[in-house]
Amino acid sequence: MGKFQQDRSSLFLDQSVRDSPCRVRLTGKDSLFSLSRWSGSVSLSFGTEGDYRGKTIVRGNEILLKPEATPKTHHVFRRLDGDRFEYDVVLLREPETNVVSIDLSVPDGLEFFRQPTEEAARRKGIRCAPEVFDSYAVYWKERNGRFKTGKFCHIYRPRIRDARGREVWGRLEITGRVMTVTIPEEWLADAAYPVVVDPVIGTQTRGALNTIDWNNEDNPHRFYLELQMGMSKFIASSAIAGICTSYIYSYCSDDANGQAVIFSDLANFPGTRLSRNEVIVDLDTTTEAWIPSTFTLSRTISPGEAFWYGYNAKYGVYTYYDVGGTFRKMWTEGYDDVPETFSDYGEVWSVIMSAYFSYTSPATYTRTCTGNAGLTGSASRRAGVARISSASVGANLAVNRCVGLNRMSSGSVSVGEIKKTIFAFTRVLADMLDVKRSSRIFQRLIRFCTSAARPHGEITRSIWFSRFVESAFKFIERMLPRMILKKEELVFVSRITRNIEIRSTLV
């Protein structure tokens, strides 16, 4: 049994470390306990509104919490194994109600799929562990890639027991942001205290079911696809292209093999085949494992685009699943290869198969430069395609100012007059480029000209300076079509479609 660890914030457990790591944080300052996954990008908190301050006792793989605000109730956390932990609500005396409630903090995009009731499972011949009935499979909206199957956790049906060893199943409900466990009233009326309500939370990313009755014929089998292609609908969270590696959770030692496939979406049905070079993989295994194979996409799947992903069973595919989502099948017995189009528009099932694929998003070339580029405040501006040389202030006007500066420097002028003219010249540039302050290059020009100026001036230097500025403005005028002044960032887009991003602190 693994022990709890402690950092500056609270006690925690790391679960499913060989699958998709899930951190369980206990007795934190903002909640009773919480789960986080995918480097903390998605988290679910339990007990965010109650006051759970009190005495905490750590005993190996178990924590006992005695809140001061609720002396009639204790809380126990217990690690069962690497993929499951138990949260017990201990009722020391008769409660005011037979319903135990705990509030949740749920991020947008986390979905709770109710699994079959015990009655429905019995009617359909579904066999599974009794705690799976009336439980909840919790999935994140984004799947595949770093999110793998997208399964966040599984909240199992709670078992309730009293001091005499009597047991009963509680009714688990998650409505909105509240989770409730209902204890049968007749059982509770005769209970000996303390009474323990102990929902188990699983962190494995595979499904919890492995039997199914596809045709409601009271003839359930292990979940399988035989000479069939089965797929679920997904939405791409980012661009997907190139070679992909697919994984399916296999547990059966039998003649089984298949290949991962991807199809486009056509009005909520699989459309045309997008995958190519789909490797047929042997799924015969004596040890439960994620079995990999590869395929290649014929085109890029765009972010936000719907598509269908699943497996084409050459002999058979056996795996776990959860009830939820949209799943369709097609017979492929007469095909030598993966069909180019999906043609079976019959039944639809609520199935999330335990499979996912990893991929590399198409490369984008972005270079970021930080430093003082002389833009406003500490923000940056974005530059893009807009030719503004014909606007009210353009390159010609700035060059005219430069010529005036040249003429002035040729006569008998003071350093102060040169400064005034150069500041006017700088303001023209600031207006033209839509920035509020001049960049350091112009400050250097000012310092250069004022330091070199003499009472009678130097015609040679002023001519050189004029040519320099004219050349600089010709360069700026050529670059203007590639510049976008927007949202305080500067981006040059080259003709080979590489993004060069320049972020600067304004001076």
MARTOR-19024 format. One record per residue (C-alpha): x, y, z; residue in one letter. Coordinates in steps of 0.25 Angstrom, whole numbers. Example, Ala and Ser with C-alpha at 12.3 -4.5 7.8 and 13.67 -1.06 7.14 Angstrom:
BEGIN
    c1    c2    c3 code
    49   -18    31    a
    55    -4    29    s
end
This chain:
BEGIN
    c1    c2    c3 code
     0     0     0    m
     5    14    -4    g
     6    24     7    k
     1    39     7    f
    11    49     3    q
    11    64     8    q
    16    77     2    d
    14    91     7    r
    -1    91     3    s
    -7    78     8    s
    -6    63     7    l
    -7    56    -6    f
    -7    43   -14    l
    -2    40   -28    d
   -11    29   -34    q
   -10    22   -48    s
     4    26   -49    v
     7    16   -61    r
    -6    20   -68    d
   -10    34   -68    s
    -5    40   -54    p
   -16    46   -45    c
   -13    54   -33    r
   -22    53   -21    v
   -20    64   -11    r
   -27    63     2    l
   -31    73    13    t
   -27    85     5    g
   -30    99     9    k
   -40   101    -2    d
   -47    87    -2    s
   -49    74     6    l
   -42    67    -6    f
   -39    68   -20    s
   -34    61   -33    l
   -26    67   -44    s
   -21    61   -57    r
   -12    64   -69    w
    -2    73   -61    s
   -13    80   -54    g
   -20    85   -66    s
   -34    78   -61    v
   -38    77   -47    s
   -50    73   -39    l
   -52    77   -25    s
   -61    71   -14    f
   -66    79    -2    g
   -63    93    -6    t
   -73   100     3    e
   -72    93    16    g
   -63    96    28    d
   -54    84    29    y
   -44    90    39    r
   -40    81    50    g
   -31    70    55    k
   -24    61    44    t
   -18    47    48    i
   -10    40    37    v
    -8    25    39    r
    -1    18    28    g
   -10    18    15    n
   -21    24    23    e
   -25    38    28    i
   -35    42    38    l
   -41    56    38    l
   -49    61    50    k
   -55    74    46    p
   -59    84    58    e
   -71    89    51    a
   -78    75    50    t
   -74    67    62    p
   -85    56    59    k
   -77    53    45    t
   -63    49    42    h
   -57    47    29    h
   -47    35    25    v
   -38    34    13    f
   -32    21     9    r
   -24    16    -2    r
   -28     3    -7    l
   -18     1   -19    d
   -11     9   -30    g
   -25    11   -37    d
   -35    13   -26    r
   -37    20   -13    f
   -48    21    -3    e
   -55    33     3    y
   -63    29    16    d
   -73    38    22    v
   -74    33    37    v
   -88    36    44    l
   -85    35    59    l
  -100    38    62    r
  -113    38    56    e
  -113    48    45    p
  -124    58    42    e
  -127    53    29    t
  -124    40    21    n
  -117    48    10    v
  -102    51    11    v
   -99    62     2    s
   -85    68    -3    i
   -84    80   -13    d
   -75    79   -25    l
   -66    89   -33    s
   -68    84   -47    v
   -60    91   -59    p
   -68    93   -72    d
   -65    81   -81    g
   -66    70   -70    l
   -77    60   -73    e
   -83    50   -64    f
   -89    38   -71    f
   -99    30   -63    r
   -96    15   -64    q
  -108     5   -64    p
  -116     2   -52    t
  -116   -11   -46    e
  -130   -14   -51    e
  -126   -10   -66    a
  -114   -18   -65    a
  -121   -30   -61    r
  -132   -28   -71    r
  -121   -27   -82    k
  -112   -38   -76    g
  -100   -29   -74    i
   -91   -34   -64    r
   -81   -26   -56    c
   -76   -23   -42    a
   -88   -18   -33    p
   -82    -5   -30    e
   -82    -1   -45    v
   -98    -1   -45    f
  -103    13   -44    d
   -89    19   -44    s
   -83    30   -52    y
   -72    30   -62    a
   -66    44   -63    v
   -60    48   -76    y
   -53    61   -81    w
   -58    67   -94    k
   -45    66  -101    e
   -40    52  -104    r
   -28    46  -111    n
   -14    52  -111    g
    -9    55   -97    r
   -24    53   -91    f
   -23    39   -96    k
   -37    32   -94    t
   -42    45   -87    g
   -47    38   -75    k
   -44    46   -63    f
   -49    37   -52    c
   -60    27   -48    h
   -69    29   -36    i
   -75    16   -32    y
   -88    13   -25    r
   -86    14   -10    p
   -87     2     0    r
   -92     6    14    i
   -90    -2    27    r
   -93    -1    42    d
   -86    -5    55    a
   -93   -19    54    r
   -87   -22    40    g
  -101   -20    33    r
   -99   -15    19    e
  -107    -8     8    v
  -105    -1    -5    w
  -107    14    -5    g
  -113    22   -17    r
  -103    31   -23    l
  -108    44   -31    e
  -100    55   -37    i
  -109    67   -41    t
  -103    80   -45    g
   -92    83   -35    r
   -96    74   -23    v
   -93    59   -21    m
  -103    52   -12    t
  -104    38    -6    v
  -117    33    -1    t
  -118    23    10    i
  -130    14    10    p
  -139    19    22    e
  -143     6    27    e
  -129     1    28    w
  -124    14    35    l
  -136    13    45    a
  -130     0    50    d
  -115     4    49    a
  -105     3    60    a
   -95    14    60    y
   -85    18    55    p
   -90    16    41    v
   -80    17    29    v
   -84    22    15    v
   -72    18     6    d
   -72    22    -9    p
   -60    17   -16    v
   -53    26   -27    i
   -45    20   -38    g
   -35    27   -46    t
   -33    16   -57    q
   -35    21   -71    t
   -41     9   -77    r
   -56     6   -76    g
   -63    -2   -65    a
   -72   -11   -73    l
   -68   -23   -82    n
   -81   -30   -86    t
   -92   -25   -95    i
  -104   -30  -102    d
  -103   -23  -115    w
  -117   -26  -120    n
  -125   -27  -107    n
  -127   -42  -109    e
  -124   -46   -95    d
  -111   -52  -100    n
  -100   -44   -94    p
   -85   -46   -98    h
   -72   -40   -95    r
   -71   -27  -102    f
   -66   -30  -116    y
   -66   -26  -130    l
   -65   -38  -140    e
   -63   -35  -155    l
   -69   -22  -152    q
   -64    -7  -151    m
   -68     0  -139    g
   -66    15  -137    m
   -69    27  -127    s
   -71    41  -131    k
   -60    52  -126    f
   -57    66  -128    i
   -42    70  -131    a
   -37    79  -120    s
   -25    83  -129    s
   -20    80  -143    a
   -17    65  -145    i
    -8    60  -157    a
     3    50  -161    g
     6    37  -154    i
    -3    34  -142    c
    -1    23  -132    t
   -14    16  -127    s
   -16     8  -114    y
   -27    -1  -110    i
   -28    -8   -96    y
   -28   -23   -98    s
   -30   -33   -88    y
   -34   -46   -95    c
   -26   -58   -99    s
   -33   -62  -112    d
   -32   -61  -127    d
   -33   -46  -128    a
   -27   -35  -137    n
   -31   -22  -143    g
   -27    -9  -148    q
   -30     6  -144    a
   -38    14  -154    v
   -42    29  -155    i
   -54    34  -164    f
   -59    48  -166    s
   -73    52  -161    d
   -85    53  -170    l
   -98    58  -163    a
   -95    51  -150    n
   -91    38  -158    f
   -77    33  -162    p
   -74    38  -176    g
   -61    35  -184    t
   -49    28  -180    r
   -37    38  -175    l
   -27    28  -170    s
   -17    20  -178    r
    -7     9  -176    n
   -15     4  -164    e
    -6    -7  -157    v
   -13   -20  -153    i
    -9   -23  -139    v
   -10   -36  -131    d
   -19   -34  -119    l
   -17   -48  -113    d
   -11   -45   -99    t
   -10   -52   -86    t
    -8   -40   -78    t
   -17   -27   -79    e
   -10   -16   -86    a
   -11    -5   -96    w
    -7   -10  -110    i
    -1     0  -120    p
    -2     0  -135    s
    -1    11  -145    t
    -8    18  -157    f
    -6    30  -165    t
   -16    41  -168    l
   -18    45  -183    s
   -21    60  -179    r
   -21    69  -167    t
   -32    69  -158    i
   -35    83  -154    s
   -37    88  -139    p
   -52    87  -136    g
   -55    77  -147    e
   -64    65  -144    a
   -58    51  -148    f
   -60    36  -145    w
   -50    27  -139    y
   -50    13  -135    g
   -46    -1  -140    y
   -48   -10  -151    n
   -48   -25  -146    a
   -42   -35  -155    k
   -45   -46  -146    y
   -49   -40  -133    g
   -47   -28  -124    v
   -49   -30  -109    y
   -48   -18   -99    t
   -55   -10   -88    y
   -65     1   -89    y
   -74    11   -82    d
   -88    15   -85    v
   -88    29   -92    g
   -85    36  -105    g
   -89    32  -119    t
   -85    18  -125    f
   -88    12  -139    r
   -84    -1  -146    k
   -83    -6  -160    m
   -81   -21  -165    w
   -67   -22  -172    t
   -67   -37  -175    e
   -67   -35  -190    g
   -56   -25  -191    y
   -41   -28  -193    d
   -37   -15  -188    d
   -44    -3  -180    v
   -56     2  -187    p
   -55    15  -193    e
   -69    19  -189    t
   -77    16  -177    f
   -90    10  -182    s
   -98     4  -170    d
  -108    15  -165    y
  -116     6  -155    g
  -115     5  -140    e
  -107    14  -131    v
  -101    11  -117    w
   -97    18  -105    s
   -83    13  -104    v
   -69    19  -101    i
   -59     8  -105    m
   -46     8   -97    s
   -37    12  -108    a
   -29    25  -112    y
   -19    30  -121    f
    -7    39  -120    s
    -2    49  -131    y
     7    61  -133    t
     1    74  -137    s
     6    80  -150    p
    18    89  -148    a
    17   104  -147    t
    29   112  -147    y
    29   123  -137    t
    40   131  -132    r
    39   140  -120    t
    48   151  -117    c
    48   159  -103    t
    54   172  -100    g
    52   187  -101    n
    46   189  -115    a
    40   203  -111    g
    25   200  -112    l
    15   205  -103    t
    16   202   -88    g
    20   188   -84    s
    10   181   -95    a
    13   178  -109    s
     6   181  -123    r
     3   171  -134    r
     6   175  -148    a
     0   169  -161    g
    -4   172  -175    v
    -8   186  -177    a
    -1   196  -187    r
    -2   210  -180    i
     8   218  -189    s
    -5   224  -196    s
   -11   228  -182    a
   -11   242  -176    s
     3   240  -171    v
    13   232  -180    g
    27   230  -184    a
    28   242  -193    n
    24   251  -182    l
    35   245  -173    a
    45   247  -184    v
    41   261  -186    n
    43   264  -171    r
    57   257  -173    c
    60   267  -185    v
    56   279  -176    g
    66   273  -165    l
    77   272  -176    n
    75   287  -180    r
    75   291  -166    m
    88   284  -162    s
    94   290  -174    s
    93   304  -169    g
    97   311  -156    s
    87   305  -146    v
    88   301  -131    s
    88   287  -125    v
    74   290  -119    g
    68   293  -133    e
    73   280  -138    i
    67   273  -126    k
    54   280  -129    k
    53   276  -143    t
    58   261  -140    i
    47   260  -129    f
    37   265  -140    a
    43   254  -149    f
    41   244  -138    t
    27   248  -136    r
    24   246  -151    v
    29   232  -150    l
    21   229  -137    a
     8   233  -144    d
    11   225  -157    m
    14   212  -149    l
     3   215  -139    d
    12   215  -126    v
    12   225  -115    k
    27   225  -113    r
    39   225  -122    s
    48   212  -122    s
    62   212  -117    r
    67   213  -132    i
    62   227  -133    f
    67   231  -119    q
    81   226  -125    r
    79   235  -137    l
    76   247  -128    i
    88   245  -120    r
    97   243  -132    f
    92   255  -139    c
    93   265  -127    t
   106   260  -123    s
   112   262  -138    a
   105   275  -140    a
   114   288  -140    r
   110   302  -141    p
   112   302  -157    h
   108   288  -159    g
   115   277  -167    e
   108   276  -181    i
   115   262  -183    t
   109   256  -170    r
    95   262  -172    s
    94   257  -187    i
    99   243  -182    w
    88   244  -171    f
    77   248  -181    s
    81   236  -190    r
    81   227  -178    f
    67   231  -174    v
    62   230  -188    e
    67   216  -189    s
    61   213  -176    a
    48   218  -180    f
    48   210  -193    k
    51   198  -185    f
    39   201  -176    i
    30   204  -187    e
    34   190  -193    r
    31   183  -180    m
    18   190  -177    l
    10   180  -185    p
    15   169  -175    r
    12   177  -163    m
     0   176  -154    i
    -2   186  -142    l
   -12   179  -133    k
   -13   174  -119    k
     1   180  -116    e
     9   169  -122    e
    18   170  -134    l
    18   158  -144    v
    25   157  -157    f
    19   147  -167    v
    29   142  -177    s
    26   137  -191    r
    29   123  -187    i
    18   123  -176    t
    27   123  -164    r
    22   132  -152    n
    33   140  -146    i
    27   146  -133    e
    34   158  -127    i
    29   161  -113    r
    35   174  -106    s
    35   182   -94    t
    31   196   -97    l
    40   207   -93    v
end
